[in-house]
Amino acid sequence: MKNDYLLLTPGPLSTSETVRQAMLKDWCTWDDEYNKDVVEVIRAKLTQLATSHYGYTSVLMQGSGTASVEATIGSAISKDGKLLVIDNGAYGARIAQIASYLKIATQVVAPGEVNQPNIDAIDTLLKQDDTITHVAIVHCETTTGMLNPIKQIASLAKQHNKVVILDAMSSFGGIPMDIGDLGIDFLISSANKCIQGVPGFGFVIAKQTELEKCKGQARSLSLDLYDQWQCMEVNHGKWRFTSPTHTVRAFYQALIELEQEGGISARHKRYFTNQKTLVEGMRSLGFRTLLNDDLHSPIITSFYSPEHSDYQFKEFYDRLKQQGFVIYPGKVSNADCFRIGNIGDVHPEDIERLIIAIKKAMYWEVA
């Protein structure tokens, strides 16, 4: 059950042995032991993790995190609605691409991959275009590792009476927030991120009054967010179509382990320490971060590639993998970089070992 290497990526990520062991039992999707004792408990725990406010609910969706984003975009926005997308990375761009596929009217604000959105510019746009009904923002843009100012953007959107959709794929469970306090109407995340489960499904935590408005609006049968929620509500955790049972049971275990760690605040502290240890260690070896420190999230960090002529990411990657670490290539359009994640079953001592491994893997420094 031991892993060959530590995944230092934004998900899938390294999981605990007990989470992996939870997948060794088969489950019946019609049985109360699964639906009531596992699925319904997960739904309740997710809502409690997201907010202390009354009036929120949660729904689980098969597939990747992107499938849950598409389910939300395709179900929450009516045929007469219009979406404002804040795009400063690949995942903001993906939301805009989904809206385009679904033929949803869309306005995009794109400040660039290494810049946070300009609040005044968004305010001006919302004043000028009263046809905008929904605002979508990515919390942690893992393209670069940037943490976007969701409090300011959500507050502004609410001032203009807009529905707020938050892609918290890489932040929920790892960064403290109360979506009721923030005014978030739909939060989207995935099993294989900061809760530290395995891939197979995503979830949406939503204000129930807004979710009820989604009835009949979905542009897809399998990605109908309202119908999925109704099925789970009426049938006590039953999924409309085949449930990823093993993944769901692993997620249940992951939620227990989050509680045992001390909750989201404790996990955030560990991730924050991981990221600080990583940046300090990498800078000691001569690496430069893509973003300024005040823009960093505790989730993932982008580093400029070395400027040595014989440096190749694949060679660097392979040398690290041989030592038990897997990192991520860069995804930034205009910068040659790579990324290292801090989330999952990863601890500061693992990051310290990584820095030693990176020093050994720096073949371009070898005479």
ZIDATA-V808379 format. One record per backbone hydrogen bond with DSSP energy under -0.5 kcal/mol. CO is the residue of the C=O (numbers start at 1). NH is the residue of the N-H. If there is no record, write none. Layout:
[[CO	NH] [CO	NH]]
This chain:
[[6	8] [6	326] [7	9] [7	14] [8	341] [12	11] [14	345] [16	20] [17	21] [18	22] [20	23] [21	24] [22	25] [28	31] [31	34] [31	35] [32	36] [32	37] [34	38] [34	39] [35	40] [38	42] [39	43] [40	44] [41	45] [42	46] [43	47] [44	48] [45	49] [46	50] [47	51] [50	179] [55	208] [57	206] [59	204] [61	202] [64	68] [65	69] [66	70] [67	71] [68	72] [69	73] [70	74] [71	75] [71	225] [72	76] [73	77] [76	78] [78	81] [81	105] [82	133] [82	134] [83	85] [83	107] [84	136] [85	87] [85	109] [86	88] [87	112] [89	93] [90	94] [91	95] [92	96] [93	97] [94	98] [95	99] [96	100] [97	101] [98	102] [99	104] [100	103] [105	83] [107	85] [108	110] [109	87] [109	111] [112	115] [117	119] [118	122] [119	123] [120	124] [121	125] [122	126] [123	127] [124	128] [125	129] [128	130] [129	132] [133	163] [134	84] [135	165] [136	86] [137	167] [139	141] [139	148] [140	142] [141	144] [141	145] [141	146] [143	331] [144	302] [145	297] [146	141] [146	148] [148	150] [149	153] [150	154] [151	155] [152	156] [153	157] [154	158] [155	159] [156	160] [157	160] [157	162] [158	161] [163	135] [163	165] [164	166] [164	185] [164	186] [165	137] [165	167] [166	168] [166	188] [167	139] [168	171] [168	172] [169	190] [171	174] [171	175] [178	182] [179	183] [179	184] [185	207] [186	166] [187	205] [188	168] [189	203] [190	193] [191	197] [193	196] [200	63] [201	191] [202	61] [203	189] [204	59] [204	206] [205	187] [206	57] [207	210] [207	211] [208	212] [209	213] [211	214] [212	215] [214	217] [214	218] [221	224] [223	225] [224	228] [225	229] [226	230] [227	231] [228	232] [229	233] [230	234] [231	235] [232	237] [233	236] [243	245] [244	248] [245	249] [246	250] [247	251] [248	252] [249	253] [250	254] [251	255] [252	256] [253	257] [254	258] [255	259] [256	260] [257	261] [258	262] [258	263] [259	262] [263	267] [264	268] [265	269] [266	270] [267	271] [268	272] [269	273] [270	274] [271	275] [272	276] [273	277] [274	278] [275	279] [276	280] [277	281] [278	282] [279	283] [280	284] [281	285] [282	285] [282	287] [283	286] [288	304] [292	295] [292	296] [293	296] [295	147] [299	342] [299	343] [300	297] [301	340] [302	290] [303	338] [308	311] [312	316] [313	317] [314	318] [315	319] [316	320] [317	321] [318	322] [319	323] [320	323] [320	325] [321	324] [324	6] [326	8] [328	339] [332	335] [335	337] [336	305] [337	330] [338	303] [339	328] [340	301] [344	346] [347	350] [347	351] [348	352] [349	353] [350	354] [351	355] [352	356] [353	357] [354	358] [355	359] [356	360] [357	361] [358	362] [359	362] [361	363] [362	365] [363	366]]
